[in-house]
Amino acid sequence: MEINFLALFVAAASTLLVGAIWYNPKVFGTAWARNAEMTEEKMKKANMGMIFTLVFVFAFLLAFALQFITIHQTGAYGMIGGDASIAKPSFQAFMDDYGNAYRTFKHGALHGTIAGIFMALPVLGINALFERKNAKYIAINAGYWIVSMAIMGGIVCAWK
């Protein structure tokens, strides 16, 4: 299976768009800032270029991992060692029949949502508990990642 870097790029970029909406003061931004103990002074001192660059890099890594969660055909490639040229003819017959099965945005979004709930939420929740943050802080941040991972999963799964 070939890695589609354009799909990964678009999926990673989608997190910036979702974040611009999610953390807008008219949506969850004000509540997030209050619960994160974020002040105007702290925000003004930030290197936003560095922050957005790192956000994109980390989101790209998530998009990369989501391929293997959302695209079930990666399991078939794993069974043959990843090189279709050395596979038996039955592999190509299987891929001809099922190579695009469940390769939809809807399917990827489902698995992205599940990954967000069972992976992002616990990680964020554990960190927030040790940081002495409240449930609202956890819900805002986890909600963002669940939505973002749903969109990212949809993009990487459907993009062929």
C-alpha positions in Angstrom: 0.0 0.0 0.0 1.4 3.4 -1.0 1.3 6.3 1.5 -0.7 9.2 0.2 1.3 12.2 1.4 -1.2 14.7 -0.1 -4.0 13.1 2.0 -1.9 13.2 5.1 -1.0 16.9 4.4 -4.7 17.8 3.9 -5.7 15.8 7.0 -3.1 17.5 9.1 -4.1 20.9 7.8 -7.7 20.2 8.7 -6.8 20.3 12.4 -5.8 23.9 12.0 -9.2 24.8 10.5 -11.1 22.9 13.1 -9.0 24.5 15.8 -9.7 28.0 14.4 -13.4 27.3 14.7 -13.3 25.2 18.0 -11.1 27.6 19.9 -12.8 30.8 18.6 -14.1 32.9 21.5 -17.6 32.5 20.2 -17.4 28.7 20.4 -15.1 27.2 23.1 -12.2 29.7 23.1 -13.3 31.8 26.1 -14.2 28.7 28.2 -10.9 27.0 27.2 -8.8 30.1 28.1 -10.4 30.3 31.5 -10.1 26.6 32.2 -6.5 26.5 30.9 -5.6 29.5 33.0 -4.5 31.2 29.7 -4.1 35.0 29.9 -3.8 37.7 27.2 -0.2 38.2 28.4 0.7 34.5 27.9 -0.9 34.5 24.5 1.0 37.6 23.4 4.4 36.1 24.4 3.8 32.9 22.3 5.8 32.2 19.1 2.8 31.5 17.0 4.8 30.4 13.9 6.5 27.7 16.0 3.3 26.7 17.6 1.4 26.3 14.3 4.4 24.5 12.7 4.6 22.0 15.5 0.8 21.5 15.6 1.0 20.7 11.9 3.9 18.2 12.4 2.1 16.5 15.3 -1.2 16.4 13.3 0.7 14.9 10.4 2.0 12.1 12.7 -1.6 11.5 13.8 -2.8 11.4 10.2 -0.1 8.9 9.4 -1.2 6.6 12.3 -4.8 6.9 11.3 -4.2 5.4 7.9 -3.5 2.1 9.6 -6.5 2.3 11.8 -9.0 3.4 9.1 -7.8 1.6 6.0 -8.3 -2.1 6.7 -6.4 -3.2 3.6 -3.2 -2.3 5.4 -3.7 -5.5 7.3 -3.7 -7.5 4.0 -0.4 -5.8 3.0 1.0 -6.7 6.4 0.2 -10.4 5.8 2.5 -10.4 2.7 5.3 -8.3 4.2 4.2 -5.1 2.5 5.5 -6.0 -0.9 2.7 -6.8 -3.3 5.2 -7.9 -6.0 6.2 -11.0 -4.0 2.6 -12.0 -3.1 0.9 -15.0 -4.5 -1.7 -14.4 -7.2 -4.5 -15.0 -4.7 -3.5 -11.7 -3.0 -4.1 -9.7 -6.2 -7.5 -11.5 -6.6 -8.4 -10.6 -3.1 -7.3 -6.9 -3.6 -9.3 -6.8 -6.9 -12.4 -7.9 -5.0 -11.9 -6.0 -1.7 -9.2 -3.4 -2.3 -11.6 -0.4 -1.9 -14.0 -2.0 0.6 -14.9 0.5 3.3 -12.7 3.2 1.8 -15.2 6.0 2.5 -15.1 9.2 4.4 -17.9 7.9 6.6 -16.0 4.8 7.5 -12.8 6.7 8.2 -14.6 9.2 10.3 -16.1 6.4 12.4 -12.7 4.9 13.1 -11.2 8.4 13.7 -13.9 9.1 16.3 -13.3 5.8 18.0 -9.5 6.5 18.0 -10.2 10.0 19.4 -12.4 8.5 22.2 -10.2 5.6 23.1 -6.8 7.2 22.5 -6.8 11.0 22.6 -9.4 11.3 25.4 -7.5 9.1 27.9 -4.1 10.7 27.1 -5.5 14.2 27.5 -7.5 13.3 30.5 -4.5 11.7 32.3 -2.4 14.8 31.7 -5.1 17.2 32.7 -5.7 15.3 36.0 -2.0 15.7 36.9 -2.2 19.3 35.8 -5.2 19.7 38.2 -7.5 20.8 35.4 -11.2 20.3 35.6 -13.6 18.2 33.5 -14.6 21.2 31.3 -11.0 21.6 30.3 -10.8 17.9 29.4 -14.1 18.0 27.5 -13.1 21.0 25.4 -9.7 19.6 24.4 -10.8 16.0 24.0 -13.8 17.2 22.0 -11.5 19.1 19.7 -9.3 16.0 19.1 -12.3 13.6 18.7 -13.8 15.9 16.0 -10.4 16.5 14.4 -9.5 12.8 14.3 -12.9 12.0 12.8 -12.3 14.4 10.0 -8.7 13.3 9.6 -9.7 9.6 9.6 -12.4 10.4 6.9 -9.8 12.2 4.7 -7.1 9.5 4.9 -9.6 6.6 4.4 -11.5 8.1 1.5 -8.6 9.6 -0.4 -7.4 7.0 -2.9 
